[in-house]
């Protein structure tokens, strides 16, 4: 079957496929031969070469090792995965990746940078079922910013409701709540829970994120149903910064928050036995 010719200028995905075919043919390998080296089928190689399939990071790293491409595909895959994000979200993701301080308030879900793969898959499956693997990979790619030698400071305030909203089942929730606890010892991550007892508060209008940069104005980001809204308006930034400080003040301390999360993990999502066993709310 004749393979489709790609225009590498169309998209990062097309550019990746174009370079993969060029590197494979330069190495004198068939699709099947390269597939056997990187532990996948030749069909998958062909789909990626024709931009019919989105490559993953581990696949890209194996390609670089097999083809001796000096990290080319490991670098390209970040662009490819970011391009899979909704168009309205891509600009924020790029700015998030370059921020030095991230302050987030989340009233419904765990912040994206702290989501486990299973939790992210459950969240995204609601409206992205046809592109689920690509969207999950793109979300996990965002989290690589936390693995840098100098990651951004990340401060997250979660509404207590997030702990009780069961996403993906009890096991998924148990693992998800354990994830930020595992980061609690890192000096650049802080997590607080805003308890129900706080009553009315400055986050009642919904989730939002503040990004701070070394050499750019601060940025405020929020979302509606199908769009993201960013602004660097100084007055809005000042107001939301004060609002975020109030949320921090009304939230449980990081230590108290960790204790609450651990208790919810045990009481609501812990191992249960017996036919009538139920999680305790």
C-alpha positions as CSV (number, residue, x, y, z in Angstrom):
1,X,0.0,0.0,0.0
2,X,1.4,3.4,-1.0
3,X,2.1,5.5,2.1
4,X,0.7,9.0,2.4
5,X,3.2,11.8,1.8
6,X,3.3,14.3,4.7
7,X,3.9,18.0,4.6
8,X,6.0,18.6,7.8
9,X,4.9,22.2,8.0
10,X,1.2,21.3,8.6
11,X,1.5,20.3,12.3
12,X,3.9,18.9,14.9
13,X,2.3,15.5,14.4
14,X,3.0,15.6,10.7
15,X,6.6,16.9,11.3
16,X,7.2,14.0,13.7
17,X,5.9,11.4,11.2
18,X,8.0,12.9,8.4
19,X,11.2,12.8,10.5
20,X,10.4,9.3,11.6
21,X,10.1,8.0,8.1
22,X,13.2,9.8,7.0
23,X,15.2,8.4,9.9
24,X,13.9,4.9,9.5
25,X,14.6,4.8,5.7
26,X,18.0,6.4,6.4
27,X,18.8,3.5,8.7
28,X,17.7,1.0,6.0
29,X,14.9,-0.5,8.2
30,X,11.5,-1.7,7.2
31,X,8.4,-0.8,9.3
32,X,8.4,-4.3,10.8
33,X,12.2,-4.3,11.5
34,X,12.0,-1.0,13.4
35,X,8.9,-2.2,15.2
36,X,10.7,-5.3,16.5
37,X,13.5,-3.1,17.8
38,X,11.3,-0.7,19.7
39,X,8.8,-3.4,20.8
40,X,5.8,-2.5,18.8
41,X,4.2,-3.5,15.5
42,X,5.2,-2.3,12.1
43,X,1.6,-1.2,11.7
44,X,2.0,1.2,14.6
45,X,5.2,2.6,13.1
46,X,3.3,3.2,9.8
47,X,0.4,4.9,11.5
48,X,2.7,7.3,13.3
49,X,4.7,8.0,10.1
50,X,1.4,9.0,8.4
51,X,0.2,11.1,11.4
52,X,-2.7,8.7,11.9
53,X,-1.5,7.9,15.4
54,X,-0.1,10.1,18.2
55,X,3.3,8.9,19.5
56,X,3.9,8.5,23.3
57,X,7.0,9.6,25.2
58,X,8.3,6.2,26.0
59,X,8.0,5.2,22.4
60,X,9.9,8.3,21.4
61,X,12.7,7.5,23.8
62,X,13.0,4.0,22.3
63,X,13.1,5.5,18.8
64,X,16.0,7.7,19.8
65,X,17.9,4.8,21.2
66,X,17.2,2.5,18.2
67,X,17.9,5.1,15.5
68,X,20.7,7.0,17.2
69,X,18.9,10.3,16.7
70,X,20.4,12.1,19.7
71,X,17.1,12.8,21.5
72,X,15.3,14.2,18.4
73,X,12.0,12.4,18.9
74,X,12.1,12.9,22.7
75,X,12.2,16.6,22.0
76,X,9.6,16.5,19.3
77,X,7.1,14.5,21.3
78,X,6.5,17.3,23.7
79,X,5.4,19.6,20.9
80,X,3.2,16.8,19.5
81,X,1.5,16.1,22.7
82,X,0.9,19.7,23.5
83,X,-0.7,20.1,20.1
84,X,-3.3,17.5,21.1
85,X,-4.6,19.7,23.9
86,X,-7.7,21.8,23.0
87,X,-6.8,24.8,21.0
88,X,-8.1,27.2,23.6
89,X,-5.9,25.5,26.3
90,X,-2.6,25.3,24.5
91,X,-1.6,28.9,25.2
92,X,-2.2,28.4,28.9
93,X,-0.2,25.1,29.0
94,X,2.8,26.8,27.4
95,X,2.7,29.6,29.9
96,X,2.1,27.2,32.8
97,X,5.3,25.3,31.7
98,X,7.3,28.6,31.9
99,X,5.9,29.9,35.2
100,X,8.1,30.1,38.3
101,X,5.1,30.2,40.8
102,X,1.7,28.5,40.2
103,X,-1.1,29.2,42.6
104,X,-4.3,27.2,41.9
105,X,-7.7,26.9,43.5
106,X,-9.8,23.9,42.4
107,X,-13.4,23.4,43.5
108,X,-14.3,20.3,41.6
109,X,-11.2,18.3,40.5
110,X,-7.6,17.7,41.5
111,X,-5.3,20.2,39.7
112,X,-4.1,18.8,36.4
113,X,-0.4,18.8,37.4
114,X,-1.2,16.5,40.4
115,X,-3.6,14.0,38.6
116,X,-2.7,10.4,38.4
117,X,-3.0,8.7,35.0
118,X,-6.1,6.7,36.1
119,X,-7.8,9.8,37.5
120,X,-7.0,11.8,34.4
121,X,-8.3,9.0,32.2
122,X,-11.6,8.9,34.2
123,X,-12.0,12.7,34.0
124,X,-11.2,13.0,30.3
125,X,-13.3,9.9,29.3
126,X,-16.5,11.9,29.9
127,X,-16.1,14.0,26.7
128,X,-12.9,12.8,25.0
129,X,-13.6,9.1,24.6
130,X,-12.6,9.0,21.0
131,X,-9.2,10.6,21.7
132,X,-8.7,9.4,25.2
133,X,-5.2,8.0,24.9
134,X,-3.9,11.2,23.3
135,X,-5.5,13.5,25.8
136,X,-4.2,11.5,28.8
137,X,-0.7,11.5,27.3
138,X,-1.0,15.3,26.8
139,X,-2.0,15.8,30.4
140,X,0.8,13.6,31.8
141,X,3.2,15.5,29.5
142,X,2.2,18.8,31.3
143,X,3.4,17.2,34.6
144,X,7.0,16.9,33.4
145,X,7.4,20.5,34.5
146,X,7.4,19.2,38.1
147,X,10.3,16.9,37.3
148,X,12.7,19.6,36.2
149,X,15.9,20.3,38.1
150,X,14.3,23.7,39.1
151,X,10.5,23.1,39.0
152,X,8.0,25.9,39.6
153,X,6.7,26.5,43.1
154,X,3.2,24.9,43.1
155,X,0.6,25.9,45.7
156,X,-2.8,24.3,45.4
157,X,-5.9,24.9,47.5
158,X,-8.5,22.1,47.0
159,X,-12.1,22.5,48.1
160,X,-13.0,19.6,50.5
161,X,-15.6,18.5,48.0
162,X,-12.8,17.4,45.7
163,X,-11.9,14.7,48.2
164,X,-15.4,13.2,48.2
165,X,-16.2,13.4,44.5
166,X,-15.5,9.8,43.5
167,X,-13.8,9.9,40.1
168,X,-13.1,6.5,38.5
169,X,-13.9,4.4,41.5
170,X,-12.6,4.0,45.0
171,X,-9.2,2.5,44.0
172,X,-8.6,5.4,41.6
173,X,-9.5,7.9,44.3
174,X,-7.3,6.2,46.9
175,X,-4.3,6.4,44.6
176,X,-5.1,9.9,43.5
177,X,-5.3,11.2,47.1
178,X,-2.1,9.4,47.9
179,X,-0.3,11.2,45.0
180,X,-0.1,14.8,46.5
181,X,0.7,13.3,49.9
182,X,3.8,11.8,48.3
183,X,4.8,15.2,47.1
184,X,4.2,16.9,50.5
185,X,7.9,16.5,51.5
186,X,9.1,18.5,48.6
187,X,9.8,22.2,49.4
188,X,8.3,23.4,46.1
189,X,4.8,21.8,46.5
190,X,2.2,22.9,49.1
191,X,-1.3,21.6,49.3
192,X,-4.2,22.9,51.4
193,X,-7.8,21.8,51.8
194,X,-10.5,24.4,52.1
195,X,-13.0,22.8,54.5
196,X,-16.7,22.9,54.3
197,X,-16.7,24.8,57.5
198,X,-15.2,27.8,55.7
199,X,-18.7,28.6,54.5
200,X,-18.8,31.4,51.9
201,X,-15.4,32.3,50.5
202,X,-13.6,34.1,47.7
203,X,-13.5,31.0,45.4
204,X,-17.3,30.6,45.1
205,X,-17.1,31.9,41.5
206,X,-15.1,28.8,40.5
207,X,-11.6,27.4,40.0
208,X,-8.8,29.7,38.9
209,X,-5.0,29.8,38.6
210,X,-2.5,32.5,39.0
211,X,0.8,32.2,37.2
212,X,3.9,34.3,38.2
213,X,7.0,34.7,36.0
214,X,10.5,36.0,36.5
215,X,10.3,38.4,33.6
216,X,6.7,38.7,32.5
217,X,3.5,40.1,34.1
218,X,1.4,37.8,36.4
219,X,-1.4,36.0,34.7
220,X,-4.9,35.0,35.8
221,X,-6.6,32.0,34.2
222,X,-10.1,30.5,34.5
223,X,-12.3,28.3,32.4
224,X,-15.9,28.2,31.2
225,X,-17.5,25.2,29.6
226,X,-15.5,25.2,26.4
227,X,-13.0,28.0,26.6
228,X,-10.1,29.4,28.7
229,X,-9.8,33.0,29.8
230,X,-6.5,34.6,30.5
231,X,-5.7,38.1,31.5
232,X,-2.8,40.1,32.8
233,X,-5.0,43.0,33.9
234,X,-3.2,44.5,37.0
235,X,-6.5,45.3,38.8
236,X,-7.9,41.8,38.3
237,X,-4.6,40.2,39.2
238,X,-4.5,42.3,42.4
239,X,-8.0,41.4,43.4
240,X,-7.6,37.6,42.7
241,X,-4.3,37.6,44.5
242,X,-5.9,39.0,47.6
243,X,-8.8,36.5,47.1
244,X,-6.3,33.6,46.9
245,X,-4.5,34.8,50.0
246,X,-7.8,34.7,51.8
247,X,-8.4,31.2,50.6
248,X,-5.0,30.2,52.0
249,X,-5.8,31.8,55.3
250,X,-9.2,30.1,55.6
251,X,-7.9,26.7,54.4
252,X,-6.5,24.0,56.7
253,X,-2.7,24.2,57.2
254,X,-0.7,21.9,54.9
255,X,-0.2,19.5,57.9
256,X,-3.9,19.5,58.8
257,X,-4.8,19.1,55.1
258,X,-2.5,16.1,54.8
259,X,-4.2,14.5,57.9
260,X,-7.7,15.1,56.4
261,X,-6.7,13.6,53.1
262,X,-5.3,10.6,54.8
263,X,-8.4,10.2,56.9
264,X,-10.7,10.4,53.8
265,X,-8.5,7.9,52.0
266,X,-8.9,5.4,54.9
267,X,-12.6,6.0,55.8
268,X,-14.1,6.6,52.3
269,X,-11.8,4.8,49.9
270,X,-10.0,2.3,52.2
271,X,-10.1,-1.5,51.7
272,X,-13.5,-2.9,52.6
273,X,-14.5,-6.5,53.2
274,X,-17.8,-8.3,53.4
275,X,-20.9,-8.2,51.1
276,X,-22.4,-5.3,52.9
277,X,-19.2,-3.2,53.2
278,X,-19.5,0.4,52.4
279,X,-17.2,3.4,52.3
280,X,-17.9,5.8,55.2
281,X,-18.6,9.3,54.0
